[in-house]
Amino acid sequence: MRQMTFAQQAEFQRDSTKTRREQFLEEMDAVMPSAGLLALVAPHYSKSEMSRKPVGL
């Protein structure tokens, strides 16, 4: 287990507000659920064994 930072401690978690990125991702998930999008992309995503390993979906 990694050491917790000050931002991860319980004292600071209760006062945190959502970042613009978190708000955007929540809105996008409400409009287009990511599971449905991943199901469409997965069959066409590269599964190359010969070159670099692809980044996960």
Secondary structure by P-SEA (a helix, b strand, c coil): cccccccccaaaaaaccccaaaaaaaaaaaaccaaaaaaaacccccccccccccccc
